[in-house]
Structures are given as structure tokens and as C-alpha cells.
């Protein structure tokens, strides 16, 4: 708080730094966030990659063989213009099956090949993308699946990445 004396009147001026103020230039259009597993709150709000460690945008989970972990991914449009974001995410790998759904519709193939898009109005968000990682019987206790999901603005190529990290536990 800073005090300013103006013609005998004390005016209190609050100096508040918004998280958006830390960027040089205008804020990026896209801000991706993730929650699920061990994370109830979204990770990654106003934290952007590249530029910040991916660990700040990682939701973690642990589950047993034969079970799955679910993550919810939110993309926010920080621009004054509506935008379409391309979504590109990881796929299945030995021991793990990955699926993506939006509005109950399976978009796994489109997300894996980077052709899935989300239209988001200006200054709005979409929080309906679901990532599910199933642990197959072929997985071993201690195995880890890291799954990055990248959102890229079609307006200006700004991008942001979130990550789900699943560890297989005994049980």
C-alpha cells in the first residue's frame, strides 16, 4: 500500500501485481490447467510453458494395476477475440491406455494426432476435456506414465502445456 498526498487529501493506492503482469508484452491467448488424481485444484493457472517448469502444470495420481486415473483439463482464452485452440496429447504406451473425451464423446485419435480443436469465445474457458489413463495388467508396480497435452492458439500460435503423471502403486 502506498500513500499519496494530493492537495491535502490522503489517497491510498494499492499496488497489486497481477500474475498476468509478469509477461513482457500482452498475455498469451491460451492458458491451460489440469486437475485430478491427487490434485483437487487446477494446476497451471497463469503458469505458462515454455518459460515455466512443467512441474508447475502437472497433476499427479497413483493407482493400482487394473484401475484408472481421471484428469480434467481446462483451457482459458485470455484474448479479446474468440479463438480456436488445437489440442495435441500423448497416446497409449506399453502398460497404459490413454483416452480423451469431451462432452462424453471420444476424441482420442484426434487429440493424439493434434487435429482436435476447441472453439473458445473471448475471455472464456472450456473445462470439458477429460483425460483417462488406465493401468493395464502388463504394467508393473512403480511404472510411471507422463502425458503432456499441448494447446495452441490458431490466432497467433501461442501455446501452453499441461501434464498428467500417473504412478502404479502396489495393492
N, C-alpha and C positions, 0 to 999 in steps of 0.2 A: 504494500500500500504506500503511495506517495502523496504527500500533502503539497498542494499548490496554493499560494496566496494570490488572489486576484481581486484587486480593489477592495481589500479589507474583508473579503469573504473567503473562508477556507473551503476548498473543494477537494474531496477525496477522490483520487484517481487510482483505480485498481489496475495494476499491470499484470495481466494474465497472459500467459503464453499458451496458445492452443497447440495441440500436438501437430496440427497441420502447418503451424508456423515454422517447423524445423526444416522444411524443404526449401531449397533455393528455387525460386520460380513458383509457378502455380502448382497446387497439389495434383498428384496423378489422378486420372479419371477413376481407376479401379482400386478398390481396397477389399481384399479377400480375407475372410476369417473362418475359423474352424472350431467346432466343439464336439464333444463326445468322448466316449471311453472314460478316462479319469478326469476329464475337463468339463465342468458344468457351464462355465462361462466361455464365451468366444475368445480364442487366442488370435492375435494378429491385427486387432483394430488399430488403425493408424500406424501400423508397422509394415514397412514395405520391403520386398525383395525385388531386385537386388538392392543392397545398401544396408540391410539388417540381417543378422544371423537367422537362418531358417528355424532355429530352435525357438525363437520368439513367436513363430507361427505354426507350432507343432502341437497337435492334440495327441496324447498318449493313451494307450489302452493295454490291458493284459487279459488274456482269455485262454481257455483250455482247448486242447485238440477236440475237434468236432463242434466247436462253438464259433460264434462270430462277434465282431465289434462293429458298432454303427457310429458314423460321424455325420454331422450336419455342417454343410458348407454354405457360407453367406458371401455374396458379392455385392459391394456397395458402389454405386455410381456417384462420384463426388463432383461431377461436372454439371454445368447449367444446361447441357444438351443431352437428350436421350442418346443412348449408346447400345451397341450390341457387343457382347464380350464372347470371344472364342474361349472354349474350355478344353484343356488338354490334360489328361491324367494318366496315372500308371495303370497297368493291366495286371492280370493274374500272373503268378510265378509259381515255381515248384513249392508245394505245401500250402499255397494261399489262393483263394478265389476272390476276385475283386468285382463288384458290381456297382453301378451308378444308376440312381433313379431320380426323376424329377416329376412331381405331381403323380407319383405312382407308376409312371411309365419308365421302362428300362431304356437307358441311353448309354449302356456300357460301351458298345462298339464305337459310337460317335465320340465319346469322351476319350477313349483310348487312342483314336486316330486324329484327335484335335479338331473334328468337324462339328462338334456340338456347340451351339451358341445360345446365349441368354440375352434377350432384349430387356433393358432396364431403363425406365424413364429417368429424366434428370433428377438428381438429388434423391434417389430412391434406392431400394435394395431388393434382392431376391434371395431368400433363405430356404429354398425348397430343394436344393441339390443334396441328395443323400449318398454317402459312400458306405458300402458294407464290405468288410474284409472277413471272409470265412477261413477258419483254420482247418485244412484237410487232414485226413488220417495220416497222410505221408509226412506231415510236419513233425519236428522234434521239439521237445521242451527246450526253451532258450532261443529258438529261431525268432528272427525279427523281420517284419515286413515294413518297409518305409515306402510311403505312397505320396508323391508330390502331385498337386493339382495346380495348374497354371491358368490364370485368367488374363486375357489380353484384350485391350480396348481396340475395337475396329476403327474408332475415330482417329486415334493418334498413336497407337502401338504401345501405350503404357501397359505394364503388366505387373502382376503380383502373384506370389506363390504361397500356398499353404501345404502342410504335410500332416498326414496321419502316420503314427508309428505304433505298430502292434507287436507285442512280445508274447510268445507262447509260454504259459505257465504250467506247472505240474498240477495234476489234480484229478 
